[in-house]
Amino acid sequence: MSKSQSATLGILLICFIWGVEFVLIRNAIAVLEPHSFNFIRFGIASLFTGICMRHGNQRDGLNWRLIKRGCFLGILLYLGFTFQTFGLLYTSVSNCAFITSLSVVLVPIVAFFALGDRLRLTTIVGVGIATAGLYFLTVAGDVPFNFGDSLPFVGAAMFALHIVYTGKYSREHGALCLTLVQLITVSVLSLGSVLVSEDWHRLLDIGVVGDPRVLFALFVASILGTSLAVMIQTLAQSHLSSTRVALVFSLEPVFASLAAFLVLKEQLPAAAGVGAVMILTGILLAELPSFSFTSCRSKRVKEKIKGALGFEIDVSL
């Protein structure tokens, strides 16, 4: 198995964990407030990652450049998870998961404007099909679009930025060191938010923190869904493009919707199956090997497209 294939499987595993944890977090924040939950979640994840880094003797990778970049990525993660977690208070699990996955649409756009990445034809078609699938999944939901849905949408924008810049920085820094700085940043920012906007005394209440729903959600979300997930993502993005990662991430709402149906009895509409197939089609299309047109006619087509749009699209299939 190639490194690219292994990285793709790793991202797929992350999608499954993140999809399932939507349901667990929804249950947990009914007991423990969102910022408090994220503070404990990322605090545990930071401790776990620090132990892994110490055991692996990778502390030498820490430097000020990595710390600054890790803090920047941590701020993006904090904003993404904050808007996503609060969104679960006001909308359904399925809607929150589907709207969060709109980062699939935003990643190539962010990569184009922020990093100057070229837009491949297969990427555009694949993202378009995946986006249409997300549309069908969203409009078919039991809860129509509402104010609460705007929160995970902002979170989606933050996650898109995080995917793009993780892809850039992961090629220059060690995965464990970069992951640890991000997690500590999110934990510190979440603690600050607790002190400003929530009742921090509940963090000391064993009846709240020790609630089985909170404990189980914290284990899955902090160890599997945060520490290991961010490490896997950071490693995987050193072998995959940001757009390919985003397309695989589009499977997250499929897993979340299935978990919500099985656990919370949220109905899975028939149109959701059509949307899931469209998402898979978009992913497979984006995975096709590149084949560049070399004929004079194709070159003229490229020039016409570039002239019409004002920027170049890589017409590779």
Secondary structure as UniProt FT lines:
FT   HELIX           3..28
FT   TURN            29..31
FT   HELIX           34..55
FT   TURN            56..57
FT   HELIX           59..61
FT   HELIX           64..90
FT   HELIX           93..100
FT   TURN            101..102
FT   HELIX           103..115
FT   STRAND          119..120
FT   HELIX           121..139
FT   HELIX           147..149
FT   HELIX           150..169
FT   TURN            170..172
FT   HELIX           175..197
FT   HELIX           200..204
FT   HELIX           206..209
FT   HELIX           212..219
FT   HELIX           220..228
FT   HELIX           229..236
FT   TURN            237..239
FT   HELIX           242..249
FT   TURN            250..251
FT   HELIX           252..259
FT   HELIX           260..264
FT   HELIX           270..286
FT   HELIX           296..309
FT   STRAND          313..314
//
